Amino acid sequence: MRIALISDIHGNLVSLETVLADIDRQNINEIIFLGDAATLGPQPHEVLQRLRELGCPCIIGNHETYLFKPSLGQAYMRGTQWFTDVLTWCRARLTPDDYKFMRSFQPMLKVKLEGDSTLICFHGSPRRHTDNILATTPPEEVNEMLAGRRATVMAGGHTHVQMLRQHNGVLLVNSGSVGLPFEQMPFSERGPRVMPWVEYAILTSENSAISVDLRRLPVDMRAIKQAGIDARMPETSDWLRNWISITQMLNDI
């Protein structure tokens, strides 16, 4: 059994299609989306439409919540004006069917793997979708975030940083980010830096043996740049400037 875990697309259809093209070559049995589909990128409606076409299980992330309740997002981002502007722009581009689709997203999903193995999927943690489970998170804090839940594998996103960690006999997986993979978390003093690739994970369960492939693939940065320009998303230049390899192209905007 092979499961593709994808997360944190953030309105970036170019990156999503790159990941899906690779998944098509990997003999995957199921795709699971771990949350944060539409916000912060130029193609929110298109990403939700593509996810709907896939028909895969979807987990609700904090950014889905912000689309329904913008005040929560503004509080989380401490009233940052660019976030307010981009969130408002994104909400205006979603259709009633998009919102109906997002209401079907689940807070958590349990999947039976081969043998006695199980998988629990969430966004941040089983406790709340804004928790950051990192490679460096102290074990006692991880225990609190897992909130008494236990499975062979527990998988989430949210941090935009890939991770594979053993914790008290549980394999913790972060698939990284499809659309905004971060250089590190917590951020450096320079703030968030987005890496010029896409990320996802493949979980393989075979004869009770579990393996995880944290995948990174190159992405067409010029196509991402053009998508931002064509959409006329607020703060497009700042959005593009976060990518490490795209700054040299900004003078063409």
Contacts in CASP RR format, 6 or more apart in sequence:
PFRMAT RR
TARGET T0000
AUTHOR 0000-0000-0000
METHOD contacts of the structure
MODEL  1
MRIALISDIHGNLVSLETVLADIDRQNINEIIFLGDAATLGPQPHEVLQR
LRELGCPCIIGNHETYLFKPSLGQAYMRGTQWFTDVLTWCRARLTPDDYK
FMRSFQPMLKVKLEGDSTLICFHGSPRRHTDNILATTPPEEVNEMLAGRR
ATVMAGGHTHVQMLRQHNGVLLVNSGSVGLPFEQMPFSERGPRVMPWVEY
AILTSENSAISVDLRRLPVDMRAIKQAGIDARMPETSDWLRNWISITQML
NDI
1 29 0 8 1.000
1 30 0 8 1.000
1 113 0 8 1.000
1 114 0 8 1.000
1 204 0 8 1.000
1 205 0 8 1.000
1 206 0 8 1.000
2 26 0 8 1.000
2 27 0 8 1.000
2 28 0 8 1.000
2 29 0 8 1.000
2 30 0 8 1.000
2 202 0 8 1.000
2 203 0 8 1.000
2 204 0 8 1.000
2 205 0 8 1.000
3 28 0 8 1.000
3 29 0 8 1.000
3 30 0 8 1.000
3 31 0 8 1.000
3 32 0 8 1.000
3 111 0 8 1.000
3 119 0 8 1.000
3 202 0 8 1.000
3 203 0 8 1.000
3 204 0 8 1.000
3 205 0 8 1.000
4 23 0 8 1.000
4 26 0 8 1.000
4 28 0 8 1.000
4 30 0 8 1.000
4 31 0 8 1.000
4 32 0 8 1.000
4 200 0 8 1.000
4 201 0 8 1.000
4 202 0 8 1.000
4 203 0 8 1.000
5 32 0 8 1.000
5 34 0 8 1.000
5 121 0 8 1.000
5 155 0 8 1.000
5 156 0 8 1.000
5 173 0 8 1.000
5 175 0 8 1.000
5 200 0 8 1.000
5 201 0 8 1.000
5 202 0 8 1.000
5 203 0 8 1.000
6 16 0 8 1.000
6 19 0 8 1.000
6 31 0 8 1.000
6 32 0 8 1.000
6 33 0 8 1.000
6 34 0 8 1.000
6 175 0 8 1.000
6 178 0 8 1.000
6 200 0 8 1.000
7 33 0 8 1.000
7 34 0 8 1.000
7 35 0 8 1.000
7 36 0 8 1.000
7 123 0 8 1.000
7 156 0 8 1.000
7 157 0 8 1.000
7 158 0 8 1.000
7 174 0 8 1.000
7 175 0 8 1.000
7 176 0 8 1.000
7 177 0 8 1.000
7 178 0 8 1.000
7 200 0 8 1.000
8 34 0 8 1.000
8 35 0 8 1.000
8 36 0 8 1.000
8 157 0 8 1.000
8 158 0 8 1.000
8 160 0 8 1.000
8 176 0 8 1.000
8 177 0 8 1.000
8 178 0 8 1.000
8 179 0 8 1.000
8 180 0 8 1.000
9 15 0 8 1.000
9 16 0 8 1.000
9 33 0 8 1.000
9 35 0 8 1.000
9 36 0 8 1.000
9 37 0 8 1.000
9 38 0 8 1.000
9 47 0 8 1.000
9 51 0 8 1.000
9 177 0 8 1.000
9 178 0 8 1.000
9 179 0 8 1.000
10 36 0 8 1.000
10 37 0 8 1.000
10 38 0 8 1.000
10 39 0 8 1.000
10 40 0 8 1.000
10 41 0 8 1.000
10 63 0 8 1.000
10 177 0 8 1.000
10 178 0 8 1.000
10 179 0 8 1.000
10 180 0 8 1.000
11 37 0 8 1.000
11 38 0 8 1.000
11 39 0 8 1.000
11 40 0 8 1.000
11 41 0 8 1.000
11 42 0 8 1.000
11 43 0 8 1.000
11 44 0 8 1.000
11 46 0 8 1.000
11 47 0 8 1.000
11 90 0 8 1.000
11 179 0 8 1.000
12 41 0 8 1.000
12 42 0 8 1.000
12 43 0 8 1.000
12 47 0 8 1.000
12 178 0 8 1.000
12 179 0 8 1.000
12 180 0 8 1.000
12 224 0 8 1.000
12 227 0 8 1.000
13 43 0 8 1.000
13 46 0 8 1.000
13 47 0 8 1.000
13 50 0 8 1.000
13 227 0 8 1.000
14 43 0 8 1.000
14 219 0 8 1.000
14 220 0 8 1.000
14 223 0 8 1.000
14 224 0 8 1.000
14 227 0 8 1.000
15 178 0 8 1.000
15 179 0 8 1.000
15 198 0 8 1.000
15 219 0 8 1.000
15 224 0 8 1.000
16 47 0 8 1.000
16 50 0 8 1.000
16 178 0 8 1.000
16 179 0 8 1.000
17 50 0 8 1.000
18 198 0 8 1.000
18 217 0 8 1.000
18 219 0 8 1.000
18 220 0 8 1.000
19 178 0 8 1.000
19 198 0 8 1.000
19 200 0 8 1.000
19 217 0 8 1.000
20 50 0 8 1.000
20 54 0 8 1.000
22 200 0 8 1.000
22 215 0 8 1.000
22 217 0 8 1.000
23 31 0 8 1.000
23 200 0 8 1.000
26 202 0 8 1.000
28 202 0 8 1.000
30 56 0 8 1.000
30 57 0 8 1.000
30 111 0 8 1.000
31 54 0 8 1.000
31 56 0 8 1.000
32 56 0 8 1.000
32 57 0 8 1.000
32 58 0 8 1.000
32 59 0 8 1.000
32 109 0 8 1.000
32 111 0 8 1.000
32 121 0 8 1.000
32 155 0 8 1.000
33 51 0 8 1.000
33 54 0 8 1.000
33 56 0 8 1.000
33 57 0 8 1.000
33 58 0 8 1.000
33 59 0 8 1.000
34 59 0 8 1.000
34 61 0 8 1.000
34 121 0 8 1.000
34 122 0 8 1.000
34 123 0 8 1.000
34 155 0 8 1.000
34 156 0 8 1.000
34 157 0 8 1.000
34 175 0 8 1.000
35 58 0 8 1.000
35 59 0 8 1.000
35 60 0 8 1.000
35 61 0 8 1.000
35 63 0 8 1.000
35 64 0 8 1.000
35 105 0 8 1.000
35 123 0 8 1.000
35 157 0 8 1.000
36 61 0 8 1.000
36 62 0 8 1.000
36 63 0 8 1.000
36 64 0 8 1.000
36 123 0 8 1.000
36 157 0 8 1.000
36 158 0 8 1.000
37 44 0 8 1.000
37 47 0 8 1.000
37 48 0 8 1.000
37 51 0 8 1.000
37 58 0 8 1.000
37 63 0 8 1.000
37 64 0 8 1.000
37 102 0 8 1.000
38 44 0 8 1.000
38 45 0 8 1.000
38 47 0 8 1.000
38 48 0 8 1.000
38 63 0 8 1.000
38 64 0 8 1.000
38 67 0 8 1.000
38 90 0 8 1.000
38 94 0 8 1.000
38 98 0 8 1.000
39 63 0 8 1.000
39 66 0 8 1.000
39 67 0 8 1.000
39 86 0 8 1.000
39 87 0 8 1.000
39 90 0 8 1.000
40 63 0 8 1.000
40 86 0 8 1.000
40 90 0 8 1.000
40 180 0 8 1.000
40 239 0 8 1.000
41 86 0 8 1.000
41 90 0 8 1.000
41 228 0 8 1.000
41 231 0 8 1.000
41 233 0 8 1.000
41 239 0 8 1.000
42 227 0 8 1.000
42 228 0 8 1.000
42 230 0 8 1.000
42 231 0 8 1.000
42 233 0 8 1.000
42 236 0 8 1.000
42 239 0 8 1.000
43 227 0 8 1.000
43 231 0 8 1.000
44 90 0 8 1.000
44 93 0 8 1.000
44 94 0 8 1.000
44 98 0 8 1.000
45 93 0 8 1.000
45 94 0 8 1.000
45 95 0 8 1.000
45 98 0 8 1.000
48 94 0 8 1.000
48 98 0 8 1.000
48 101 0 8 1.000
48 102 0 8 1.000
49 98 0 8 1.000
51 58 0 8 1.000
51 101 0 8 1.000
52 97 0 8 1.000
52 101 0 8 1.000
57 106 0 8 1.000
57 109 0 8 1.000
57 121 0 8 1.000
58 104 0 8 1.000
58 105 0 8 1.000
58 106 0 8 1.000
59 105 0 8 1.000
59 106 0 8 1.000
59 107 0 8 1.000
59 108 0 8 1.000
59 109 0 8 1.000
59 121 0 8 1.000
59 122 0 8 1.000
59 123 0 8 1.000
59 156 0 8 1.000
60 102 0 8 1.000
60 105 0 8 1.000
60 106 0 8 1.000
60 107 0 8 1.000
60 123 0 8 1.000
60 129 0 8 1.000
61 105 0 8 1.000
61 123 0 8 1.000
61 124 0 8 1.000
61 129 0 8 1.000
61 158 0 8 1.000
62 73 0 8 1.000
62 76 0 8 1.000
62 123 0 8 1.000
62 124 0 8 1.000
62 129 0 8 1.000
62 130 0 8 1.000
62 158 0 8 1.000
64 102 0 8 1.000
64 105 0 8 1.000
65 72 0 8 1.000
65 73 0 8 1.000
65 129 0 8 1.000
66 72 0 8 1.000
66 73 0 8 1.000
66 76 0 8 1.000
66 87 0 8 1.000
67 87 0 8 1.000
67 90 0 8 1.000
67 91 0 8 1.000
67 94 0 8 1.000
67 99 0 8 1.000
67 102 0 8 1.000
68 99 0 8 1.000
68 102 0 8 1.000
70 84 0 8 1.000
70 87 0 8 1.000
70 88 0 8 1.000
70 91 0 8 1.000
73 83 0 8 1.000
73 87 0 8 1.000
74 80 0 8 1.000
74 83 0 8 1.000
74 84 0 8 1.000
74 87 0 8 1.000
76 130 0 8 1.000
77 83 0 8 1.000
77 84 0 8 1.000
82 234 0 8 1.000
82 235 0 8 1.000
82 238 0 8 1.000
85 234 0 8 1.000
85 235 0 8 1.000
86 233 0 8 1.000
86 234 0 8 1.000
86 235 0 8 1.000
86 239 0 8 1.000
89 233 0 8 1.000
89 234 0 8 1.000
107 122 0 8 1.000
107 129 0 8 1.000
108 120 0 8 1.000
108 121 0 8 1.000
108 122 0 8 1.000
108 126 0 8 1.000
108 149 0 8 1.000
109 120 0 8 1.000
109 121 0 8 1.000
109 122 0 8 1.000
110 118 0 8 1.000
110 119 0 8 1.000
110 120 0 8 1.000
110 121 0 8 1.000
110 151 0 8 1.000
111 118 0 8 1.000
111 119 0 8 1.000
111 120 0 8 1.000
111 121 0 8 1.000
112 118 0 8 1.000
112 119 0 8 1.000
113 119 0 8 1.000
113 152 0 8 1.000
113 153 0 8 1.000
113 205 0 8 1.000
113 210 0 8 1.000
114 205 0 8 1.000
114 206 0 8 1.000
114 207 0 8 1.000
114 208 0 8 1.000
115 205 0 8 1.000
115 208 0 8 1.000
116 152 0 8 1.000
116 208 0 8 1.000
117 152 0 8 1.000
117 153 0 8 1.000
117 205 0 8 1.000
117 208 0 8 1.000
117 210 0 8 1.000
118 151 0 8 1.000
118 152 0 8 1.000
118 153 0 8 1.000
119 151 0 8 1.000
119 152 0 8 1.000
119 153 0 8 1.000
119 154 0 8 1.000
119 155 0 8 1.000
119 203 0 8 1.000
120 126 0 8 1.000
120 149 0 8 1.000
120 151 0 8 1.000
120 153 0 8 1.000
120 154 0 8 1.000
120 155 0 8 1.000
121 154 0 8 1.000
121 155 0 8 1.000
121 156 0 8 1.000
122 129 0 8 1.000
122 154 0 8 1.000
122 155 0 8 1.000
122 156 0 8 1.000
123 129 0 8 1.000
123 156 0 8 1.000
123 157 0 8 1.000
123 158 0 8 1.000
124 130 0 8 1.000
124 131 0 8 1.000
124 132 0 8 1.000
124 133 0 8 1.000
124 145 0 8 1.000
124 156 0 8 1.000
124 157 0 8 1.000
124 158 0 8 1.000
124 159 0 8 1.000
125 131 0 8 1.000
125 133 0 8 1.000
125 145 0 8 1.000
125 146 0 8 1.000
125 147 0 8 1.000
125 156 0 8 1.000
126 145 0 8 1.000
126 146 0 8 1.000
126 147 0 8 1.000
126 148 0 8 1.000
126 149 0 8 1.000
126 154 0 8 1.000
127 144 0 8 1.000
127 145 0 8 1.000
127 146 0 8 1.000
127 147 0 8 1.000
129 158 0 8 1.000
130 158 0 8 1.000
131 145 0 8 1.000
131 158 0 8 1.000
132 158 0 8 1.000
132 159 0 8 1.000
132 185 0 8 1.000
133 142 0 8 1.000
133 145 0 8 1.000
133 156 0 8 1.000
133 159 0 8 1.000
133 163 0 8 1.000
133 165 0 8 1.000
133 172 0 8 1.000
133 174 0 8 1.000
134 159 0 8 1.000
134 161 0 8 1.000
134 163 0 8 1.000
134 185 0 8 1.000
135 163 0 8 1.000
135 165 0 8 1.000
137 145 0 8 1.000
139 167 0 8 1.000
139 168 0 8 1.000
142 167 0 8 1.000
142 172 0 8 1.000
143 168 0 8 1.000
146 154 0 8 1.000
146 167 0 8 1.000
146 170 0 8 1.000
150 170 0 8 1.000
151 170 0 8 1.000
152 170 0 8 1.000
152 171 0 8 1.000
152 210 0 8 1.000
153 170 0 8 1.000
153 171 0 8 1.000
153 172 0 8 1.000
153 173 0 8 1.000
153 203 0 8 1.000
153 210 0 8 1.000
153 212 0 8 1.000
154 170 0 8 1.000
154 171 0 8 1.000
154 172 0 8 1.000
154 173 0 8 1.000
155 172 0 8 1.000
155 173 0 8 1.000
155 174 0 8 1.000
155 175 0 8 1.000
155 201 0 8 1.000
155 203 0 8 1.000
156 173 0 8 1.000
156 174 0 8 1.000
156 175 0 8 1.000
157 174 0 8 1.000
157 175 0 8 1.000
157 176 0 8 1.000
157 177 0 8 1.000
158 174 0 8 1.000
159 174 0 8 1.000
159 176 0 8 1.000
159 182 0 8 1.000
159 185 0 8 1.000
160 176 0 8 1.000
160 177 0 8 1.000
160 180 0 8 1.000
160 181 0 8 1.000
160 182 0 8 1.000
160 185 0 8 1.000
161 174 0 8 1.000
161 176 0 8 1.000
161 177 0 8 1.000
161 181 0 8 1.000
161 182 0 8 1.000
161 184 0 8 1.000
161 185 0 8 1.000
162 174 0 8 1.000
162 175 0 8 1.000
162 176 0 8 1.000
162 181 0 8 1.000
162 199 0 8 1.000
162 201 0 8 1.000
162 214 0 8 1.000
162 216 0 8 1.000
163 172 0 8 1.000
163 173 0 8 1.000
163 174 0 8 1.000
163 176 0 8 1.000
164 171 0 8 1.000
164 172 0 8 1.000
164 173 0 8 1.000
164 174 0 8 1.000
164 212 0 8 1.000
164 214 0 8 1.000
165 171 0 8 1.000
165 172 0 8 1.000
166 172 0 8 1.000
171 210 0 8 1.000
171 212 0 8 1.000
173 201 0 8 1.000
173 203 0 8 1.000
173 212 0 8 1.000
174 201 0 8 1.000
175 199 0 8 1.000
175 200 0 8 1.000
175 201 0 8 1.000
175 214 0 8 1.000
176 199 0 8 1.000
176 200 0 8 1.000
176 201 0 8 1.000
176 214 0 8 1.000
177 199 0 8 1.000
178 198 0 8 1.000
178 199 0 8 1.000
178 200 0 8 1.000
179 198 0 8 1.000
180 192 0 8 1.000
180 194 0 8 1.000
180 242 0 8 1.000
181 194 0 8 1.000
181 195 0 8 1.000
181 197 0 8 1.000
181 198 0 8 1.000
181 199 0 8 1.000
181 216 0 8 1.000
182 192 0 8 1.000
182 193 0 8 1.000
182 194 0 8 1.000
182 195 0 8 1.000
183 192 0 8 1.000
183 193 0 8 1.000
183 194 0 8 1.000
183 195 0 8 1.000
183 244 0 8 1.000
184 193 0 8 1.000
187 193 0 8 1.000
192 242 0 8 1.000
193 242 0 8 1.000
193 244 0 8 1.000
194 242 0 8 1.000
194 243 0 8 1.000
194 244 0 8 1.000
195 243 0 8 1.000
195 244 0 8 1.000
196 218 0 8 1.000
196 219 0 8 1.000
196 221 0 8 1.000
196 243 0 8 1.000
196 244 0 8 1.000
196 245 0 8 1.000
196 246 0 8 1.000
197 216 0 8 1.000
197 217 0 8 1.000
197 218 0 8 1.000
197 219 0 8 1.000
198 216 0 8 1.000
198 217 0 8 1.000
198 219 0 8 1.000
199 214 0 8 1.000
199 215 0 8 1.000
199 216 0 8 1.000
200 215 0 8 1.000
201 212 0 8 1.000
201 213 0 8 1.000
201 214 0 8 1.000
201 215 0 8 1.000
202 212 0 8 1.000
202 213 0 8 1.000
202 215 0 8 1.000
203 210 0 8 1.000
203 211 0 8 1.000
203 212 0 8 1.000
204 210 0 8 1.000
204 211 0 8 1.000
204 212 0 8 1.000
204 213 0 8 1.000
221 243 0 8 1.000
221 245 0 8 1.000
221 246 0 8 1.000
221 249 0 8 1.000
222 249 0 8 1.000
224 240 0 8 1.000
224 243 0 8 1.000
224 246 0 8 1.000
225 240 0 8 1.000
225 246 0 8 1.000
225 249 0 8 1.000
225 253 0 8 1.000
228 236 0 8 1.000
228 239 0 8 1.000
228 240 0 8 1.000
229 236 0 8 1.000
229 253 0 8 1.000
233 239 0 8 1.000
236 253 0 8 1.000
237 250 0 8 1.000
237 253 0 8 1.000
240 246 0 8 1.000
240 247 0 8 1.000
240 249 0 8 1.000
240 250 0 8 1.000
240 253 0 8 1.000
241 247 0 8 1.000
241 250 0 8 1.000
END
